[in-house]
Structures are given as C-alpha cells and as structure tokens.
Amino acid sequence: MNSYKTNLNLLNVDIGLLIFRIAIAGLMLTHGFPKLLTLFGPDEIKFADPLGLGETVSFTLTVFAEFICSAFIIFGFLTRFSAIPIIITMAVAAFIVHVPDGFGKQELPLLFMFGFLLLAICGGGKYSLDYLLQNRK
C-alpha cells in the first residue's frame, strides 16, 4: 500500500513557480529599492561591512542582489544565476550581521534565503524569459 501518492501536474508547478517568483522577488525589491535610492543619493553610505570589503562595496553588492537580481527574477531572466547573489546576501545577513540580534532578526533573511534557494534549484519555470529564450526557434 502506498502511504504517499501524488499526481504531479506540471501546469500547476509552473504557475506556482511564477507566483512564488514574482511574490518573493517583489518583496525583496521593497528592501532593495530604498537602498538603490540611497546609493545614488547625496547622503553618506553607512552600512555594515561584515566581510571587510568596505561599506560602499558591501552596500553596492547588497543593492545589486536585492534590486537588480530581484528584478531579473521577477521576469524570470537568468533566474538560477540571479538567485545566487541574493542567497549569499541573505546568508551573510542571517549568519553574520544579525547573529547578535537573535533569531527574531535572523528569521526574515533565512526565509528569503531558502525561498531563493528554491528558485536556484528549480529555475523560473515555463512562464519565464529563461524558458522563452531557451525554446524560441
């Protein structure tokens, strides 16, 4: 007797990936957009430098991950590769920057990290630019 049985419907999987991709990357954009404005604004950049690269470099890499890579993921463009900088950024936030703050501050970066890990593994699905560009003839 099977204790677990499923009928995998690929249409549902692709729609699920589309919804998940847009939702998680859209939420990440809400973190990246204010940072983008700060990067090009007149104010001095004050940001954590957990890897010793300098505040400006750390901030610029974070803007790249949270804004540029998120925008790419929304459209499903280079989805797997675009997820990697976000995964790294969220791992640094969770395991280095917010360690002294406790789990309450680590929880959101961990959720984002695992969500983008899912996209790095599964890709953008059928409703993505990746699929369109790969399958055009």
N, C-alpha and C positions, 0 to 999 in steps of 0.2 A: 504494500500500500504506500502511495506517495503522500508524505506529510506536507509537501510543498509542491504546488503546481502553478505554473503561470503561463499565460499566453502573451508573449511579448509583441506588442503592436508598435511597429516602427514609426507609424504616423504619430502616435501618442508620444513616443520618445522624442521625436524631432520637435513637436510642438512644445513639449516640456522643456527641452533644451533652449528653445527660442525664448520662452517666457522666463526661464531661470537666467539665461544670459543677459537679457535686457534688464531684468529686475536687479540682479546683483551688481552689474556694471553701472547701471543708473544710480544705484545707492552709493557706489564708490565715487561716482562723479560729484556727489554732494560734498565729499571730503576733498576732492582734487581741485574743483573749480575755485574755491576761495584761495587755495594755495597758489593756483595759477595767477590769479589777480595780484596776490602779494609778490610773486616772483617778478612780475613786470611793473609793479607799483613803485612808488617813491620811498616806501618805508624800508628800514634796515631789516634784513632777514635774521630772525632769531629762531633757531631750530636745533633740535637735538643732533648731536654728532656721535652716534654710538659706535661707528666703525672707524673713526679718526680720519675721515675724508675731508673734513671742514664743513661748517654749517651750510654754506652756499651749495656745495656739491651734494651733500646729503638731501637738502631741500629740493634741489633741481631733480635729482633721481626720484624722489618721492612724487614730485609733480608729474614727471614722465610716467611713472607707474600708475598713479591714481587718476590722472586725467587722460593722457594720450592713450595709454593701454586700455583703459576703460572704454574710451570712445571707439577704439578698434573692435573691442569685444562686443559692444552693442550692435555693430554692423556685421559681426562675425568675420572680421578681417584678421587673418593671422592669429586666430583665436588661441591656439595652443601656445604659441610663442608669446603672445601678448599677456597671457595669464602668468607667465613665469616672473616678470618683474613685480607684479602685484603680490604673488605668493611670497617672494623674498622680502618685500617691504612689510607685509603683514607679519611674517615670521620675526623680523627684526623688532617690530613694534611690540609683539606679544612676548617674545623670549628675551629681549634685551631692554628696551625702553620702559615697558610697563611692569617689569618684574617687581620693582619695589612697591608698586601701587596695588598689587594683589590681583586676584582673579577677576574681580569686577571690571577692571580696566583692560585685562587681557582677553576677555570673552569676545568682544566685537572683532578685534583683529584676528582671533582664531576662527571665528565664523566666516569672515571674509577669506582667510587663507584656505580653509577647507572647501569653500564654495568655488574659489578659483582653481583649486587643485582638481576638483571635479571637471571643470572645463578644460584644464590642461590634459586630462586623461581622455575625456570623451570628445573633445572638439566642439565646434559650433553647431553641428547638426546640418540637416538638409536645408534649413532656411537661414543660410548664411552666405556671405560673399565668398568664403572659402569654398563652399560647395559649388557655387555658381562659377567661380573661376576655374576650379578643377574639372568641371564637367562640361564646359562650353566647347562646342565643336564648330 
